[in-house]
Amino acid sequence: MTESAPNRRPATRVDVARLAGVSTAVVSYVINDGPRPVAPKTRAKVLRAIEALGYLPNANARALKRGTTGMLGLLVPEILNPYHSEFIDALDAAAARRDRMLLLAVTRLDPDREATLLRDLIERGVDGLLLLSHLHDERLYTAATGRTQQVLLDRSAPVPGFTAFGTDHVDGARRATEHLVAHGHERIALVCGPLQPSIVGLRVEGWQAALDEHGLVRIPPAITSWSRDGGYTAVEQLLRHPDPPTAILAGSDLIAIGVLRALRDRGIAVPDDMAVISYDGTPEANYATPRLTTLRQPFEDIADAAVASLVDQDSGPDHRLFPMEFLAGESCGCSASS
């Protein structure tokens, strides 16, 4: 049995300076890339010393000196829904392009946890906050006032005093409904999960506008959970209607997967007996059977605008809507080659 090696104390900046034969100030200039220039040969000696000693600069000390942590806080309600996963990935990529990293906090839809996590992100000194979550306690929106800039995501209407970005849900729902009308459908149902009225209301507005324009009857929207189970149970509700729909606009790909399963279990063929269009445009849509026709959320465009707003800080409160991309599959009645 061999004895374990004694614990070595972490290398310090003094150790690096001694090995490289320079002052600690020069080591600092190399690590922080300034504020004074360092000759290439001297820089190389310092970097070799850092590698030899395994020196790790203190992130907190560097942040204090620079006045920035290089981190952006991201608050989300959950991460299992592909919608949030796609958004998180797009935000992370946008942050990386600007030499920033994300500090992720998941509220799990718990109001107390939400309040704790938001304040924790602020106390950790993040350079900015990205809120992909509608806060239960609206007073929390001002918790970072004067300390940390924040951007609100998934906001389809302006929020006074804040920079907010969102999706044009009215146009998206209208386009999807118009597409189903073009396939000959007259009874088109909308299935959504519970959301802020400003978002669900806009989807309903676009759906209703298209129906009204063609003089078609409105079937009451089926409000369910944002899950496969939610889509499944919504079909049961819709089929109990005296005059059930022949087409369904699902509020997310995840709901649409549940809708497809419910229809298949009842022997209802898609798209021959029931057409389906979904929201989000996540990978779930491509691997559904039949392949889902979907409206893709502008994840990358919103993420890029949001991160740029925090990093550049070159404008005051702003609100922008981004259009959705219509991706034709087979679930609406389009052919595979469409």
C-alpha positions as CSV (number, residue, x, y, z in Angstrom):
1,M,0.0,0.0,0.0
2,T,1.4,3.3,-1.0
3,E,1.1,6.5,1.0
4,S,-0.9,9.3,-0.6
5,A,1.0,12.4,-1.6
6,P,0.7,15.3,0.9
7,N,-1.7,18.0,-0.1
8,R,0.0,20.8,-1.9
9,R,-1.2,24.3,-1.2
10,P,-2.6,26.1,-4.3
11,A,0.0,28.1,-6.2
12,T,-0.2,31.9,-5.7
13,R,0.6,34.9,-7.9
14,V,3.7,35.3,-5.8
15,D,4.8,31.8,-6.7
16,V,4.3,32.5,-10.4
17,A,6.2,35.8,-10.2
18,R,9.1,34.1,-8.4
19,L,9.4,31.2,-11.0
20,A,9.1,33.6,-13.9
21,G,11.5,36.1,-12.4
22,V,9.1,39.0,-12.7
23,S,7.0,41.1,-10.4
24,T,3.5,40.2,-9.3
25,A,2.3,43.2,-11.2
26,V,3.6,41.8,-14.5
27,V,1.9,38.5,-13.7
28,S,-1.3,40.5,-13.2
29,Y,-0.9,42.3,-16.5
30,V,-0.5,39.0,-18.3
31,I,-3.5,37.4,-16.6
32,N,-5.8,40.4,-17.2
33,D,-4.3,41.3,-20.6
34,G,-3.4,44.8,-19.3
35,P,-3.7,47.5,-18.4
36,R,0.0,47.7,-19.3
37,P,1.7,45.9,-22.2
38,V,4.1,43.0,-21.5
39,A,6.9,42.0,-23.9
40,P,6.3,38.8,-25.8
41,K,9.3,37.0,-24.2
42,T,8.2,38.0,-20.7
43,R,4.6,37.0,-21.3
44,A,5.8,33.6,-22.5
45,K,7.9,33.1,-19.3
46,V,4.8,34.0,-17.2
47,L,2.6,31.6,-19.1
48,R,5.1,28.8,-18.7
49,A,5.3,29.4,-15.0
50,I,1.5,29.4,-14.7
51,E,1.3,26.1,-16.6
52,A,4.1,24.6,-14.5
53,L,2.6,25.5,-11.2
54,G,-1.0,24.9,-12.2
55,Y,-1.9,28.4,-11.1
56,L,-5.6,29.3,-11.3
57,P,-6.4,33.0,-11.0
58,N,-9.1,33.9,-8.4
59,A,-12.2,34.6,-10.4
60,N,-13.7,36.8,-7.7
61,A,-10.6,38.9,-7.4
62,R,-10.5,39.3,-11.2
63,A,-14.1,40.3,-11.3
64,L,-13.6,42.9,-8.6
65,K,-10.7,44.4,-10.5
66,R,-12.4,44.4,-13.9
67,G,-15.9,45.4,-12.6
68,T,-17.4,42.5,-14.4
69,T,-17.9,38.7,-13.7
70,G,-18.3,37.7,-17.4
71,M,-21.5,35.9,-16.3
72,L,-25.1,36.4,-17.3
73,G,-27.9,35.1,-15.1
74,L,-30.7,33.1,-16.7
75,L,-33.9,32.4,-14.8
76,V,-36.2,29.7,-16.3
77,P,-39.2,27.9,-15.0
78,E,-38.1,24.4,-16.1
79,I,-35.8,22.7,-18.5
80,L,-37.6,19.5,-19.6
81,N,-39.8,21.2,-22.2
82,P,-38.0,21.3,-25.5
83,Y,-39.1,24.9,-25.9
84,H,-37.0,26.0,-22.9
85,S,-34.1,23.6,-23.9
86,E,-33.9,25.2,-27.3
87,F,-34.0,28.7,-25.9
88,I,-31.3,28.0,-23.3
89,D,-29.1,26.5,-26.0
90,A,-29.5,29.6,-28.2
91,L,-28.9,32.0,-25.3
92,D,-25.7,30.0,-24.3
93,A,-24.4,30.2,-27.9
94,A,-25.1,33.9,-28.1
95,A,-23.4,34.5,-24.8
96,A,-20.3,32.5,-25.8
97,R,-20.0,34.6,-29.0
98,R,-19.6,37.6,-26.8
99,D,-17.2,35.9,-24.4
100,R,-19.8,35.5,-21.6
101,M,-21.1,32.4,-19.8
102,L,-24.6,31.7,-18.4
103,L,-25.4,31.0,-14.8
104,L,-28.6,29.0,-15.0
105,A,-31.3,29.0,-12.3
106,V,-34.4,26.8,-12.5
107,T,-37.4,27.9,-10.5
108,R,-39.5,24.7,-10.9
109,L,-42.5,27.0,-10.9
110,D,-42.0,27.5,-7.1
111,P,-42.7,31.1,-6.1
112,D,-40.4,31.0,-3.0
113,R,-37.6,29.3,-5.0
114,E,-38.1,31.9,-7.7
115,A,-37.6,34.8,-5.3
116,T,-34.6,33.2,-3.7
117,L,-32.9,32.4,-7.0
118,L,-33.4,35.8,-8.5
119,R,-31.9,37.5,-5.5
120,D,-29.0,35.0,-5.5
121,L,-28.2,35.8,-9.1
122,I,-28.1,39.5,-8.3
123,E,-25.9,38.9,-5.2
124,R,-23.5,36.8,-7.2
125,G,-22.8,39.9,-9.3
126,V,-23.9,38.7,-12.7
127,D,-23.4,41.3,-15.4
128,G,-27.0,41.0,-16.5
129,L,-30.2,39.1,-16.1
130,L,-32.2,37.1,-18.7
131,L,-35.7,36.3,-17.5
132,L,-37.2,33.5,-19.5
133,S,-39.9,33.3,-16.8
134,H,-42.9,35.2,-15.8
135,L,-42.3,36.1,-12.2
136,H,-45.1,35.2,-9.7
137,D,-44.4,38.2,-7.6
138,E,-44.2,41.2,-9.9
139,R,-42.4,43.2,-7.3
140,L,-39.3,41.0,-8.0
141,Y,-38.9,42.7,-11.4
142,T,-37.5,45.8,-9.6
143,A,-35.2,43.8,-7.3
144,A,-32.3,44.5,-9.6
145,T,-33.1,48.1,-10.3
146,G,-29.9,50.2,-10.2
147,R,-27.7,47.2,-9.8
148,T,-28.1,44.7,-12.7
149,Q,-29.6,45.3,-16.1
150,Q,-32.2,42.8,-17.1
151,V,-34.0,41.6,-20.3
152,L,-37.4,40.0,-20.3
153,L,-37.9,37.2,-22.8
154,D,-41.1,35.7,-24.3
155,R,-42.9,39.0,-24.0
156,S,-45.2,39.8,-26.9
157,A,-46.2,43.2,-25.5
158,P,-44.0,46.1,-24.2
159,V,-43.2,46.1,-20.5
160,P,-42.8,49.8,-19.3
161,G,-39.3,50.5,-18.1
162,F,-37.8,47.2,-19.4
163,T,-36.2,45.8,-22.5
164,A,-38.3,42.9,-23.7
165,F,-38.3,40.6,-26.7
166,G,-40.9,38.2,-27.9
167,T,-42.6,36.3,-30.7
168,D,-45.3,37.7,-33.0
169,H,-48.0,35.2,-31.8
170,V,-50.9,37.0,-33.5
171,D,-49.2,36.7,-36.9
172,G,-48.1,33.1,-36.2
173,A,-51.5,31.8,-35.1
174,R,-53.2,33.6,-38.0
175,R,-50.8,32.1,-40.6
176,A,-51.3,28.6,-39.1
177,T,-55.1,28.9,-39.1
178,E,-55.1,30.3,-42.7
179,H,-53.0,27.4,-43.8
180,L,-55.6,24.9,-42.4
181,V,-58.4,26.9,-44.0
182,A,-56.5,26.6,-47.3
183,H,-56.6,22.8,-46.8
184,G,-60.4,23.0,-46.7
185,H,-61.0,22.9,-42.9
186,E,-63.8,24.9,-41.4
187,R,-63.8,23.7,-37.8
188,I,-60.3,24.4,-36.4
189,A,-59.6,24.0,-32.7
190,L,-56.9,25.7,-30.6
191,V,-55.2,23.8,-27.8
192,C,-53.0,25.7,-25.4
193,G,-51.5,25.4,-21.9
194,P,-52.1,28.0,-19.1
195,L,-50.0,31.1,-19.8
196,Q,-49.9,34.8,-19.1
197,P,-53.1,36.3,-20.7
198,S,-50.9,38.5,-22.8
199,I,-49.5,35.5,-24.6
200,V,-52.4,33.1,-24.8
201,G,-54.6,36.1,-25.6
202,L,-52.5,37.0,-28.6
203,R,-52.6,33.4,-30.0
204,V,-56.3,33.3,-29.6
205,E,-56.5,36.7,-31.3
206,G,-54.6,35.5,-34.4
207,W,-56.6,32.3,-34.5
208,Q,-60.0,34.1,-34.1
209,A,-59.0,36.8,-36.7
210,A,-58.4,34.1,-39.3
211,L,-61.7,32.3,-38.5
212,D,-63.7,35.5,-38.5
213,E,-62.2,36.6,-41.8
214,H,-63.6,33.4,-43.4
215,G,-66.9,33.4,-41.4
216,L,-66.0,30.2,-39.6
217,V,-67.4,29.1,-36.2
218,R,-65.2,29.4,-33.1
219,I,-64.8,26.2,-31.0
220,P,-63.9,27.2,-27.4
221,P,-60.1,26.8,-27.0
222,A,-59.0,23.7,-25.0
223,I,-56.8,24.9,-22.2
224,T,-54.5,22.1,-20.9
225,S,-51.0,21.5,-19.5
226,W,-47.9,22.2,-21.5
227,S,-47.1,18.5,-21.8
228,R,-47.8,15.4,-23.9
229,D,-50.4,14.3,-21.4
230,G,-52.0,17.7,-21.8
231,G,-52.3,17.2,-25.6
232,Y,-53.7,13.8,-25.0
233,T,-56.5,14.9,-22.6
234,A,-57.3,17.9,-24.8
235,V,-58.3,15.6,-27.6
236,E,-60.7,13.8,-25.4
237,Q,-62.3,17.1,-24.5
238,L,-62.5,18.2,-28.2
239,L,-64.0,14.9,-29.4
240,R,-66.9,15.2,-26.9
241,H,-68.0,18.4,-28.6
242,P,-71.3,18.0,-30.5
243,D,-69.6,19.0,-33.7
244,P,-65.9,18.2,-33.2
245,P,-63.1,19.9,-35.2
246,T,-61.4,18.5,-38.3
247,A,-58.1,20.4,-37.5
248,I,-56.1,21.3,-34.4
249,L,-53.6,24.1,-33.8
250,A,-51.5,22.9,-30.9
251,G,-49.7,25.5,-28.7
252,S,-46.4,23.6,-28.6
253,D,-44.7,20.6,-30.2
254,L,-45.0,18.7,-26.9
255,I,-48.8,19.2,-26.8
256,A,-48.9,18.1,-30.4
257,I,-47.1,14.9,-29.7
258,G,-49.8,14.1,-27.1
259,V,-52.5,15.1,-29.7
260,L,-51.1,12.7,-32.3
261,R,-51.0,9.8,-29.8
262,A,-54.6,10.4,-28.7
263,L,-55.8,10.5,-32.3
264,R,-53.9,7.3,-33.2
265,D,-55.3,5.5,-30.1
266,R,-58.8,6.4,-31.4
267,G,-58.2,5.3,-35.0
268,I,-58.3,8.9,-36.3
269,A,-55.8,9.2,-39.1
270,V,-53.6,12.3,-39.4
271,P,-54.0,14.3,-41.7
272,D,-56.8,12.5,-43.5
273,D,-59.3,12.6,-40.6
274,M,-57.7,15.4,-38.5
275,A,-55.0,17.9,-39.5
276,V,-52.5,19.1,-36.9
277,I,-50.2,22.1,-36.8
278,S,-47.9,22.9,-33.8
279,Y,-45.9,25.7,-32.3
280,D,-42.1,25.9,-31.5
281,G,-40.4,24.0,-34.2
282,T,-38.2,21.9,-31.9
283,P,-36.7,18.5,-32.9
284,E,-39.8,16.8,-31.5
285,A,-41.6,18.0,-34.6
286,N,-39.3,16.4,-37.1
287,Y,-39.4,13.0,-35.5
288,A,-43.2,12.8,-35.0
289,T,-45.2,10.5,-37.2
290,P,-46.4,12.1,-39.4
291,R,-43.8,14.9,-39.3
292,L,-45.4,17.9,-37.8
293,T,-46.1,21.1,-39.6
294,T,-45.0,23.7,-37.2
295,L,-44.3,27.4,-36.5
296,R,-40.6,27.7,-35.4
297,Q,-39.9,30.1,-32.6
298,P,-37.1,32.6,-33.5
299,F,-34.9,31.3,-30.7
300,E,-31.6,32.4,-32.2
301,D,-32.7,35.8,-33.2
302,I,-34.2,36.6,-29.8
303,A,-31.2,35.2,-28.0
304,D,-28.8,37.2,-30.0
305,A,-30.7,40.5,-29.5
306,A,-31.1,39.8,-25.8
307,V,-27.5,39.1,-25.0
308,A,-26.3,42.0,-27.2
309,S,-28.6,44.3,-25.3
310,L,-27.0,43.2,-22.0
311,V,-23.4,43.2,-23.2
312,D,-23.5,46.4,-25.3
313,Q,-25.8,48.4,-23.1
314,D,-26.1,50.9,-25.9
315,S,-29.9,51.6,-25.6
316,G,-32.6,52.2,-23.2
317,P,-35.8,50.2,-22.7
318,D,-36.8,48.5,-25.9
319,H,-39.4,46.0,-27.2
320,R,-39.1,43.9,-30.3
321,L,-41.3,41.2,-31.9
322,F,-39.8,38.5,-34.1
323,P,-41.7,36.6,-36.8
324,M,-42.1,32.8,-36.7
325,E,-40.9,30.6,-39.5
326,F,-43.5,28.3,-41.1
327,L,-42.1,24.8,-41.6
328,A,-44.4,22.4,-43.6
329,G,-44.5,18.7,-42.6
330,E,-47.2,16.2,-43.4
331,S,-49.5,16.5,-40.3
332,C,-51.4,19.4,-42.0
333,G,-52.1,17.6,-45.3
334,C,-49.0,18.9,-47.2
335,S,-47.0,16.3,-49.0
336,A,-43.5,15.3,-47.9
337,S,-42.0,17.3,-50.8
338,S,-43.9,20.6,-49.9
